[in-house]
Amino acid sequence: MEDKLKERILLGEDIVISLEKLIKKVKNKVKNDKLELQSLCDHEYVKEIEPYSNTVYYCKKCGKEK
């Protein structure tokens, strides 16, 4: 009984580690894709104004901040 429980715990930990690695890879891929999109985009900047903060310009096509 204890051996099966230990095996389940180890298996669960292995799955968690694998998922964390996969999440990291997906985040890096999304980041690289965003950078590629921003490099290809012909930007159309719009103002974003919030009270008590600086005015920021964002591209409405790709989200790049000016």
mmCIF file of the N, C-alpha and C atoms, coordinates in Angstrom:
data_MODEL
# 
_entry.id   MODEL 
# 
loop_
_atom_site.group_PDB 
_atom_site.id 
_atom_site.type_symbol 
_atom_site.label_atom_id 
_atom_site.label_alt_id 
_atom_site.label_comp_id 
_atom_site.label_asym_id 
_atom_site.label_entity_id 
_atom_site.label_seq_id 
_atom_site.pdbx_PDB_ins_code 
_atom_site.Cartn_x 
_atom_site.Cartn_y 
_atom_site.Cartn_z 
_atom_site.occupancy 
_atom_site.B_iso_or_equiv 
_atom_site.pdbx_formal_charge 
_atom_site.auth_seq_id 
_atom_site.auth_comp_id 
_atom_site.auth_asym_id 
_atom_site.auth_atom_id 
_atom_site.pdbx_PDB_model_num 
ATOM 1   N N  . MET A 1 1  ? 0.827  -1.195 0.000   1.00 0.00 ? 1  MET A N  1 
ATOM 2   C CA . MET A 1 1  ? 0.000  0.000  0.000   1.00 0.00 ? 1  MET A CA 1 
ATOM 3   C C  . MET A 1 1  ? 0.872  1.260  0.000   1.00 0.00 ? 1  MET A C  1 
ATOM 4   N N  . GLU A 1 2  ? 1.886  1.280  0.861   1.00 0.00 ? 2  GLU A N  1 
ATOM 5   C CA . GLU A 1 2  ? 2.770  2.444  0.927   1.00 0.00 ? 2  GLU A CA 1 
ATOM 6   C C  . GLU A 1 2  ? 3.556  2.613  -0.370  1.00 0.00 ? 2  GLU A C  1 
ATOM 7   N N  . ASP A 1 3  ? 3.977  1.494  -0.951  1.00 0.00 ? 3  ASP A N  1 
ATOM 8   C CA . ASP A 1 3  ? 4.748  1.564  -2.194  1.00 0.00 ? 3  ASP A CA 1 
ATOM 9   C C  . ASP A 1 3  ? 3.921  2.172  -3.324  1.00 0.00 ? 3  ASP A C  1 
ATOM 10  N N  . LYS A 1 4  ? 2.651  1.795  -3.411  1.00 0.00 ? 4  LYS A N  1 
ATOM 11  C CA . LYS A 1 4  ? 1.784  2.348  -4.454  1.00 0.00 ? 4  LYS A CA 1 
ATOM 12  C C  . LYS A 1 4  ? 1.578  3.845  -4.241  1.00 0.00 ? 4  LYS A C  1 
ATOM 13  N N  . LEU A 1 5  ? 1.433  4.231  -2.989  1.00 0.00 ? 5  LEU A N  1 
ATOM 14  C CA . LEU A 1 5  ? 1.248  5.647  -2.673  1.00 0.00 ? 5  LEU A CA 1 
ATOM 15  C C  . LEU A 1 5  ? 2.504  6.442  -3.029  1.00 0.00 ? 5  LEU A C  1 
ATOM 16  N N  . LYS A 1 6  ? 3.666  5.900  -2.714  1.00 0.00 ? 6  LYS A N  1 
ATOM 17  C CA . LYS A 1 6  ? 4.929  6.563  -3.056  1.00 0.00 ? 6  LYS A CA 1 
ATOM 18  C C  . LYS A 1 6  ? 5.079  6.684  -4.570  1.00 0.00 ? 6  LYS A C  1 
ATOM 19  N N  . GLU A 1 7  ? 4.712  5.632  -5.291  1.00 0.00 ? 7  GLU A N  1 
ATOM 20  C CA . GLU A 1 7  ? 4.785  5.664  -6.753  1.00 0.00 ? 7  GLU A CA 1 
ATOM 21  C C  . GLU A 1 7  ? 3.876  6.745  -7.331  1.00 0.00 ? 7  GLU A C  1 
ATOM 22  N N  . ARG A 1 8  ? 2.661  6.854  -6.780  1.00 0.00 ? 8  ARG A N  1 
ATOM 23  C CA . ARG A 1 8  ? 1.726  7.879  -7.253  1.00 0.00 ? 8  ARG A CA 1 
ATOM 24  C C  . ARG A 1 8  ? 2.274  9.275  -6.982  1.00 0.00 ? 8  ARG A C  1 
ATOM 25  N N  . ILE A 1 9  ? 2.898  9.449  -5.820  1.00 0.00 ? 9  ILE A N  1 
ATOM 26  C CA . ILE A 1 9  ? 3.477  10.750 -5.480  1.00 0.00 ? 9  ILE A CA 1 
ATOM 27  C C  . ILE A 1 9  ? 4.600  11.090 -6.449  1.00 0.00 ? 9  ILE A C  1 
ATOM 28  N N  . LEU A 1 10 ? 5.492  10.145 -6.701  1.00 0.00 ? 10 LEU A N  1 
ATOM 29  C CA . LEU A 1 10 ? 6.602  10.381 -7.627  1.00 0.00 ? 10 LEU A CA 1 
ATOM 30  C C  . LEU A 1 10 ? 6.102  10.658 -9.040  1.00 0.00 ? 10 LEU A C  1 
ATOM 31  N N  . LEU A 1 11 ? 5.107  9.901  -9.467  1.00 0.00 ? 11 LEU A N  1 
ATOM 32  C CA . LEU A 1 11 ? 4.528  10.116 -10.789 1.00 0.00 ? 11 LEU A CA 1 
ATOM 33  C C  . LEU A 1 11 ? 3.910  11.511 -10.881 1.00 0.00 ? 11 LEU A C  1 
ATOM 34  N N  . GLY A 1 12 ? 3.180  11.900 -9.841  1.00 0.00 ? 12 GLY A N  1 
ATOM 35  C CA . GLY A 1 12 ? 2.578  13.235 -9.817  1.00 0.00 ? 12 GLY A CA 1 
ATOM 36  C C  . GLY A 1 12 ? 3.624  14.332 -9.875  1.00 0.00 ? 12 GLY A C  1 
ATOM 37  N N  . GLU A 1 13 ? 4.721  14.156 -9.132  1.00 0.00 ? 13 GLU A N  1 
ATOM 38  C CA . GLU A 1 13 ? 5.795  15.146 -9.148  1.00 0.00 ? 13 GLU A CA 1 
ATOM 39  C C  . GLU A 1 13 ? 6.448  15.221 -10.523 1.00 0.00 ? 13 GLU A C  1 
ATOM 40  N N  . ASP A 1 14 ? 6.638  14.076 -11.164 1.00 0.00 ? 14 ASP A N  1 
ATOM 41  C CA . ASP A 1 14 ? 7.207  14.059 -12.516 1.00 0.00 ? 14 ASP A CA 1 
ATOM 42  C C  . ASP A 1 14 ? 6.300  14.787 -13.507 1.00 0.00 ? 14 ASP A C  1 
ATOM 43  N N  . ILE A 1 15 ? 5.008  14.576 -13.374 1.00 0.00 ? 15 ILE A N  1 
ATOM 44  C CA . ILE A 1 15 ? 4.050  15.238 -14.265 1.00 0.00 ? 15 ILE A CA 1 
ATOM 45  C C  . ILE A 1 15 ? 4.101  16.746 -14.060 1.00 0.00 ? 15 ILE A C  1 
ATOM 46  N N  . VAL A 1 16 ? 4.157  17.180 -12.806 1.00 0.00 ? 16 VAL A N  1 
ATOM 47  C CA . VAL A 1 16 ? 4.217  18.615 -12.510 1.00 0.00 ? 16 VAL A CA 1 
ATOM 48  C C  . VAL A 1 16 ? 5.476  19.231 -13.118 1.00 0.00 ? 16 VAL A C  1 
ATOM 49  N N  . ILE A 1 17 ? 6.612  18.571 -12.967 1.00 0.00 ? 17 ILE A N  1 
ATOM 50  C CA . ILE A 1 17 ? 7.869  19.078 -13.525 1.00 0.00 ? 17 ILE A CA 1 
ATOM 51  C C  . ILE A 1 17 ? 7.780  19.164 -15.050 1.00 0.00 ? 17 ILE A C  1 
ATOM 52  N N  . SER A 1 18 ? 7.224  18.137 -15.684 1.00 0.00 ? 18 SER A N  1 
ATOM 53  C CA . SER A 1 18 ? 7.079  18.143 -17.145 1.00 0.00 ? 18 SER A CA 1 
ATOM 54  C C  . SER A 1 18 ? 6.167  19.276 -17.605 1.00 0.00 ? 18 SER A C  1 
ATOM 55  N N  . LEU A 1 19 ? 5.069  19.493 -16.889 1.00 0.00 ? 19 LEU A N  1 
ATOM 56  C CA . LEU A 1 19 ? 4.149  20.566 -17.260 1.00 0.00 ? 19 LEU A CA 1 
ATOM 57  C C  . LEU A 1 19 ? 4.795  21.935 -17.082 1.00 0.00 ? 19 LEU A C  1 
ATOM 58  N N  . GLU A 1 20 ? 5.583  22.111 -16.025 1.00 0.00 ? 20 GLU A N  1 
ATOM 59  C CA . GLU A 1 20 ? 6.267  23.384 -15.820 1.00 0.00 ? 20 GLU A CA 1 
ATOM 60  C C  . GLU A 1 20 ? 7.246  23.662 -16.958 1.00 0.00 ? 20 GLU A C  1 
ATOM 61  N N  . LYS A 1 21 ? 7.955  22.637 -17.409 1.00 0.00 ? 21 LYS A N  1 
ATOM 62  C CA . LYS A 1 21 ? 8.877  22.802 -18.539 1.00 0.00 ? 21 LYS A CA 1 
ATOM 63  C C  . LYS A 1 21 ? 8.117  23.156 -19.808 1.00 0.00 ? 21 LYS A C  1 
ATOM 64  N N  . LEU A 1 22 ? 6.987  22.497 -20.028 1.00 0.00 ? 22 LEU A N  1 
ATOM 65  C CA . LEU A 1 22 ? 6.173  22.773 -21.209 1.00 0.00 ? 22 LEU A CA 1 
ATOM 66  C C  . LEU A 1 22 ? 5.635  24.202 -21.179 1.00 0.00 ? 22 LEU A C  1 
ATOM 67  N N  . ILE A 1 23 ? 5.172  24.643 -20.023 1.00 0.00 ? 23 ILE A N  1 
ATOM 68  C CA . ILE A 1 23 ? 4.660  26.009 -19.888 1.00 0.00 ? 23 ILE A CA 1 
ATOM 69  C C  . ILE A 1 23 ? 5.753  27.015 -20.205 1.00 0.00 ? 23 ILE A C  1 
ATOM 70  N N  . LYS A 1 24 ? 6.957  26.764 -19.727 1.00 0.00 ? 24 LYS A N  1 
ATOM 71  C CA . LYS A 1 24 ? 8.083  27.664 -19.994 1.00 0.00 ? 24 LYS A CA 1 
ATOM 72  C C  . LYS A 1 24 ? 8.372  27.738 -21.493 1.00 0.00 ? 24 LYS A C  1 
ATOM 73  N N  . LYS A 1 25 ? 8.339  26.591 -22.178 1.00 0.00 ? 25 LYS A N  1 
ATOM 74  C CA . LYS A 1 25 ? 8.578  26.570 -23.622 1.00 0.00 ? 25 LYS A CA 1 
ATOM 75  C C  . LYS A 1 25 ? 7.496  27.335 -24.373 1.00 0.00 ? 25 LYS A C  1 
ATOM 76  N N  . VAL A 1 26 ? 6.236  27.153 -23.970 1.00 0.00 ? 26 VAL A N  1 
ATOM 77  C CA . VAL A 1 26 ? 5.129  27.835 -24.641 1.00 0.00 ? 26 VAL A CA 1 
ATOM 78  C C  . VAL A 1 26 ? 5.235  29.344 -24.426 1.00 0.00 ? 26 VAL A C  1 
ATOM 79  N N  . LYS A 1 27 ? 5.577  29.776 -23.206 1.00 0.00 ? 27 LYS A N  1 
ATOM 80  C CA . LYS A 1 27 ? 5.736  31.207 -22.931 1.00 0.00 ? 27 LYS A CA 1 
ATOM 81  C C  . LYS A 1 27 ? 6.835  31.807 -23.798 1.00 0.00 ? 27 LYS A C  1 
ATOM 82  N N  . ASN A 1 28 ? 7.948  31.100 -23.940 1.00 0.00 ? 28 ASN A N  1 
ATOM 83  C CA . ASN A 1 28 ? 9.037  31.591 -24.783 1.00 0.00 ? 28 ASN A CA 1 
ATOM 84  C C  . ASN A 1 28 ? 8.615  31.675 -26.242 1.00 0.00 ? 28 ASN A C  1 
ATOM 85  N N  . LYS A 1 29 ? 7.861  30.695 -26.713 1.00 0.00 ? 29 LYS A N  1 
ATOM 86  C CA . LYS A 1 29 ? 7.378  30.692 -28.097 1.00 0.00 ? 29 LYS A CA 1 
ATOM 87  C C  . LYS A 1 29 ? 6.441  31.875 -28.343 1.00 0.00 ? 29 LYS A C  1 
ATOM 88  N N  . VAL A 1 30 ? 5.531  32.130 -27.403 1.00 0.00 ? 30 VAL A N  1 
ATOM 89  C CA . VAL A 1 30 ? 4.602  33.251 -27.537 1.00 0.00 ? 30 VAL A CA 1 
ATOM 90  C C  . VAL A 1 30 ? 5.379  34.567 -27.545 1.00 0.00 ? 30 VAL A C  1 
ATOM 91  N N  . LYS A 1 31 ? 6.367  34.691 -26.669 1.00 0.00 ? 31 LYS A N  1 
ATOM 92  C CA . LYS A 1 31 ? 7.184  35.905 -26.612 1.00 0.00 ? 31 LYS A CA 1 
ATOM 93  C C  . LYS A 1 31 ? 7.899  36.133 -27.942 1.00 0.00 ? 31 LYS A C  1 
ATOM 94  N N  . ASN A 1 32 ? 8.491  35.078 -28.487 1.00 0.00 ? 32 ASN A N  1 
ATOM 95  C CA . ASN A 1 32 ? 9.189  35.193 -29.771 1.00 0.00 ? 32 ASN A CA 1 
ATOM 96  C C  . ASN A 1 32 ? 8.232  35.532 -30.907 1.00 0.00 ? 32 ASN A C  1 
ATOM 97  N N  . ASP A 1 33 ? 7.038  34.946 -30.881 1.00 0.00 ? 33 ASP A N  1 
ATOM 98  C CA . ASP A 1 33 ? 6.037  35.247 -31.911 1.00 0.00 ? 33 ASP A CA 1 
ATOM 99  C C  . ASP A 1 33 ? 5.596  36.707 -31.835 1.00 0.00 ? 33 ASP A C  1 
ATOM 100 N N  . LYS A 1 34 ? 5.427  37.234 -30.613 1.00 0.00 ? 34 LYS A N  1 
ATOM 101 C CA . LYS A 1 34 ? 5.051  38.643 -30.449 1.00 0.00 ? 34 LYS A CA 1 
ATOM 102 C C  . LYS A 1 34 ? 6.134  39.556 -31.002 1.00 0.00 ? 34 LYS A C  1 
ATOM 103 N N  . LEU A 1 35 ? 7.388  39.235 -30.699 1.00 0.00 ? 35 LEU A N  1 
ATOM 104 C CA . LEU A 1 35 ? 8.495  40.048 -31.209 1.00 0.00 ? 35 LEU A CA 1 
ATOM 105 C C  . LEU A 1 35 ? 8.554  40.008 -32.731 1.00 0.00 ? 35 LEU A C  1 
ATOM 106 N N  . GLU A 1 36 ? 8.307  38.843 -33.308 1.00 0.00 ? 36 GLU A N  1 
ATOM 107 C CA . GLU A 1 36 ? 8.301  38.723 -34.769 1.00 0.00 ? 36 GLU A CA 1 
ATOM 108 C C  . GLU A 1 36 ? 7.163  39.534 -35.375 1.00 0.00 ? 36 GLU A C  1 
ATOM 109 N N  . LEU A 1 37 ? 5.979  39.467 -34.770 1.00 0.00 ? 37 LEU A N  1 
ATOM 110 C CA . LEU A 1 37 ? 4.837  40.244 -35.251 1.00 0.00 ? 37 LEU A CA 1 
ATOM 111 C C  . LEU A 1 37 ? 5.143  41.733 -35.188 1.00 0.00 ? 37 LEU A C  1 
ATOM 112 N N  . GLN A 1 38 ? 5.740  42.172 -34.085 1.00 0.00 ? 38 GLN A N  1 
ATOM 113 C CA . GLN A 1 38 ? 6.057  43.589 -33.934 1.00 0.00 ? 38 GLN A CA 1 
ATOM 114 C C  . GLN A 1 38 ? 7.088  44.049 -34.956 1.00 0.00 ? 38 GLN A C  1 
ATOM 115 N N  . SER A 1 39 ? 8.004  43.162 -35.332 1.00 0.00 ? 39 SER A N  1 
ATOM 116 C CA . SER A 1 39 ? 9.009  43.552 -36.324 1.00 0.00 ? 39 SER A CA 1 
ATOM 117 C C  . SER A 1 39 ? 8.410  43.636 -37.730 1.00 0.00 ? 39 SER A C  1 
ATOM 118 N N  . LEU A 1 40 ? 7.345  42.896 -37.997 1.00 0.00 ? 40 LEU A N  1 
ATOM 119 C CA . LEU A 1 40 ? 6.717  42.893 -39.320 1.00 0.00 ? 40 LEU A CA 1 
ATOM 120 C C  . LEU A 1 40 ? 5.606  43.933 -39.458 1.00 0.00 ? 40 LEU A C  1 
ATOM 121 N N  . CYS A 1 41 ? 5.099  44.429 -38.344 1.00 0.00 ? 41 CYS A N  1 
ATOM 122 C CA . CYS A 1 41 ? 3.918  45.295 -38.320 1.00 0.00 ? 41 CYS A CA 1 
ATOM 123 C C  . CYS A 1 41 ? 4.242  46.700 -38.840 1.00 0.00 ? 41 CYS A C  1 
ATOM 124 N N  . ASP A 1 42 ? 3.304  47.279 -39.604 1.00 0.00 ? 42 ASP A N  1 
ATOM 125 C CA . ASP A 1 42 ? 3.385  48.706 -39.928 1.00 0.00 ? 42 ASP A CA 1 
ATOM 126 C C  . ASP A 1 42 ? 2.473  49.406 -38.917 1.00 0.00 ? 42 ASP A C  1 
ATOM 127 N N  . HIS A 1 43 ? 3.087  49.881 -37.873 1.00 0.00 ? 43 HIS A N  1 
ATOM 128 C CA . HIS A 1 43 ? 2.406  50.304 -36.652 1.00 0.00 ? 43 HIS A CA 1 
ATOM 129 C C  . HIS A 1 43 ? 1.422  51.451 -36.871 1.00 0.00 ? 43 HIS A C  1 
ATOM 130 N N  . GLU A 1 44 ? 0.308  51.365 -36.150 1.00 0.00 ? 44 GLU A N  1 
ATOM 131 C CA . GLU A 1 44 ? -0.672 52.447 -36.060 1.00 0.00 ? 44 GLU A CA 1 
ATOM 132 C C  . GLU A 1 44 ? -0.849 52.741 -34.574 1.00 0.00 ? 44 GLU A C  1 
ATOM 133 N N  . TYR A 1 45 ? -0.149 53.776 -34.107 1.00 0.00 ? 45 TYR A N  1 
ATOM 134 C CA . TYR A 1 45 ? -0.155 54.071 -32.679 1.00 0.00 ? 45 TYR A CA 1 
ATOM 135 C C  . TYR A 1 45 ? -1.382 54.879 -32.280 1.00 0.00 ? 45 TYR A C  1 
ATOM 136 N N  . VAL A 1 46 ? -1.914 54.555 -31.117 1.00 0.00 ? 46 VAL A N  1 
ATOM 137 C CA . VAL A 1 46 ? -3.018 55.299 -30.525 1.00 0.00 ? 46 VAL A CA 1 
ATOM 138 C C  . VAL A 1 46 ? -2.630 55.675 -29.098 1.00 0.00 ? 46 VAL A C  1 
ATOM 139 N N  . LYS A 1 47 ? -3.192 56.786 -28.632 1.00 0.00 ? 47 LYS A N  1 
ATOM 140 C CA . LYS A 1 47 ? -2.912 57.254 -27.279 1.00 0.00 ? 47 LYS A CA 1 
ATOM 141 C C  . LYS A 1 47 ? -3.736 56.483 -26.269 1.00 0.00 ? 47 LYS A C  1 
ATOM 142 N N  . GLU A 1 48 ? -3.105 56.165 -25.156 1.00 0.00 ? 48 GLU A N  1 
ATOM 143 C CA . GLU A 1 48 ? -3.843 55.605 -24.031 1.00 0.00 ? 48 GLU A CA 1 
ATOM 144 C C  . GLU A 1 48 ? -3.567 56.504 -22.837 1.00 0.00 ? 48 GLU A C  1 
ATOM 145 N N  . ILE A 1 49 ? -4.606 57.170 -22.369 1.00 0.00 ? 49 ILE A N  1 
ATOM 146 C CA . ILE A 1 49 ? -4.458 58.131 -21.280 1.00 0.00 ? 49 ILE A CA 1 
ATOM 147 C C  . ILE A 1 49 ? -5.178 57.596 -20.051 1.00 0.00 ? 49 ILE A C  1 
ATOM 148 N N  . GLU A 1 50 ? -4.462 57.583 -18.937 1.00 0.00 ? 50 GLU A N  1 
ATOM 149 C CA . GLU A 1 50 ? -5.063 57.211 -17.665 1.00 0.00 ? 50 GLU A CA 1 
ATOM 150 C C  . GLU A 1 50 ? -4.821 58.348 -16.692 1.00 0.00 ? 50 GLU A C  1 
ATOM 151 N N  . PRO A 1 51 ? -5.777 58.603 -15.814 1.00 0.00 ? 51 PRO A N  1 
ATOM 152 C CA . PRO A 1 51 ? -5.595 59.686 -14.849 1.00 0.00 ? 51 PRO A CA 1 
ATOM 153 C C  . PRO A 1 51 ? -4.362 59.453 -13.973 1.00 0.00 ? 51 PRO A C  1 
ATOM 154 N N  . TYR A 1 52 ? -3.643 60.523 -13.716 1.00 0.00 ? 52 TYR A N  1 
ATOM 155 C CA . TYR A 1 52 ? -2.479 60.514 -12.821 1.00 0.00 ? 52 TYR A CA 1 
ATOM 156 C C  . TYR A 1 52 ? -1.342 59.633 -13.321 1.00 0.00 ? 52 TYR A C  1 
ATOM 157 N N  . SER A 1 53 ? -1.246 59.425 -14.620 1.00 0.00 ? 53 SER A N  1 
ATOM 158 C CA . SER A 1 53 ? -0.119 58.664 -15.169 1.00 0.00 ? 53 SER A CA 1 
ATOM 159 C C  . SER A 1 53 ? 0.259  59.248 -16.525 1.00 0.00 ? 53 SER A C  1 
ATOM 160 N N  . ASN A 1 54 ? 1.401  58.842 -17.018 1.00 0.00 ? 54 ASN A N  1 
ATOM 161 C CA . ASN A 1 54 ? 1.893  59.342 -18.302 1.00 0.00 ? 54 ASN A CA 1 
ATOM 162 C C  . ASN A 1 54 ? 1.054  58.805 -19.455 1.00 0.00 ? 54 ASN A C  1 
ATOM 163 N N  . THR A 1 55 ? 1.002  59.592 -20.524 1.00 0.00 ? 55 THR A N  1 
ATOM 164 C CA . THR A 1 55 ? 0.343  59.143 -21.749 1.00 0.00 ? 55 THR A CA 1 
ATOM 165 C C  . THR A 1 55 ? 1.233  58.113 -22.427 1.00 0.00 ? 55 THR A C  1 
ATOM 166 N N  . VAL A 1 56 ? 0.635  57.016 -22.837 1.00 0.00 ? 56 VAL A N  1 
ATOM 167 C CA . VAL A 1 56 ? 1.375  55.936 -23.476 1.00 0.00 ? 56 VAL A CA 1 
ATOM 168 C C  . VAL A 1 56 ? 0.769  55.709 -24.855 1.00 0.00 ? 56 VAL A C  1 
ATOM 169 N N  . TYR A 1 57 ? 1.624  55.438 -25.828 1.00 0.00 ? 57 TYR A N  1 
ATOM 170 C CA . TYR A 1 57 ? 1.179  55.135 -27.180 1.00 0.00 ? 57 TYR A CA 1 
ATOM 171 C C  . TYR A 1 57 ? 1.372  53.646 -27.448 1.00 0.00 ? 57 TYR A C  1 
ATOM 172 N N  . TYR A 1 58 ? 0.298  52.991 -27.916 1.00 0.00 ? 58 TYR A N  1 
ATOM 173 C CA . TYR A 1 58 ? 0.330  51.570 -28.255 1.00 0.00 ? 58 TYR A CA 1 
ATOM 174 C C  . TYR A 1 58 ? -0.086 51.388 -29.702 1.00 0.00 ? 58 TYR A C  1 
ATOM 175 N N  . CYS A 1 59 ? 0.532  50.417 -30.350 1.00 0.00 ? 59 CYS A N  1 
ATOM 176 C CA . CYS A 1 59 ? 0.097  50.054 -31.696 1.00 0.00 ? 59 CYS A CA 1 
ATOM 177 C C  . CYS A 1 59 ? -1.190 49.248 -31.558 1.00 0.00 ? 59 CYS A C  1 
ATOM 178 N N  . LYS A 1 60 ? -2.220 49.654 -32.287 1.00 0.00 ? 60 LYS A N  1 
ATOM 179 C CA . LYS A 1 60 ? -3.487 48.932 -32.167 1.00 0.00 ? 60 LYS A CA 1 
ATOM 180 C C  . LYS A 1 60 ? -3.485 47.615 -32.932 1.00 0.00 ? 60 LYS A C  1 
ATOM 181 N N  . LYS A 1 61 ? -2.463 47.390 -33.770 1.00 0.00 ? 61 LYS A N  1 
ATOM 182 C CA . LYS A 1 61 ? -2.371 46.131 -34.515 1.00 0.00 ? 61 LYS A CA 1 
ATOM 183 C C  . LYS A 1 61 ? -1.615 45.049 -33.747 1.00 0.00 ? 61 LYS A C  1 
ATOM 184 N N  . CYS A 1 62 ? -0.479 45.433 -33.137 1.00 0.00 ? 62 CYS A N  1 
ATOM 185 C CA . CYS A 1 62 ? 0.364  44.405 -32.511 1.00 0.00 ? 62 CYS A CA 1 
ATOM 186 C C  . CYS A 1 62 ? 0.595  44.620 -31.019 1.00 0.00 ? 62 CYS A C  1 
ATOM 187 N N  . GLY A 1 63 ? 0.199  45.770 -30.483 1.00 0.00 ? 63 GLY A N  1 
ATOM 188 C CA . GLY A 1 63 ? 0.335  46.004 -29.054 1.00 0.00 ? 63 GLY A CA 1 
ATOM 189 C C  . GLY A 1 63 ? 1.668  46.571 -28.611 1.00 0.00 ? 63 GLY A C  1 
ATOM 190 N N  . LYS A 1 64 ? 2.543  46.888 -29.551 1.00 0.00 ? 64 LYS A N  1 
ATOM 191 C CA . LYS A 1 64 ? 3.867  47.413 -29.196 1.00 0.00 ? 64 LYS A CA 1 
ATOM 192 C C  . LYS A 1 64 ? 3.734  48.800 -28.597 1.00 0.00 ? 64 LYS A C  1 
ATOM 193 N N  . GLU A 1 65 ? 4.485  49.034 -27.532 1.00 0.00 ? 65 GLU A N  1 
ATOM 194 C CA . GLU A 1 65 ? 4.487  50.338 -26.886 1.00 0.00 ? 65 GLU A CA 1 
ATOM 195 C C  . GLU A 1 65 ? 5.534  51.225 -27.538 1.00 0.00 ? 65 GLU A C  1 
ATOM 196 N N  . LYS A 1 66 ? 5.164  52.494 -27.761 1.00 0.00 ? 66 LYS A N  1 
ATOM 197 C CA . LYS A 1 66 ? 6.083  53.437 -28.402 1.00 0.00 ? 66 LYS A CA 1 
ATOM 198 C C  . LYS A 1 66 ? 6.945  54.093 -27.358 1.00 0.00 ? 66 LYS A C  1 
# 
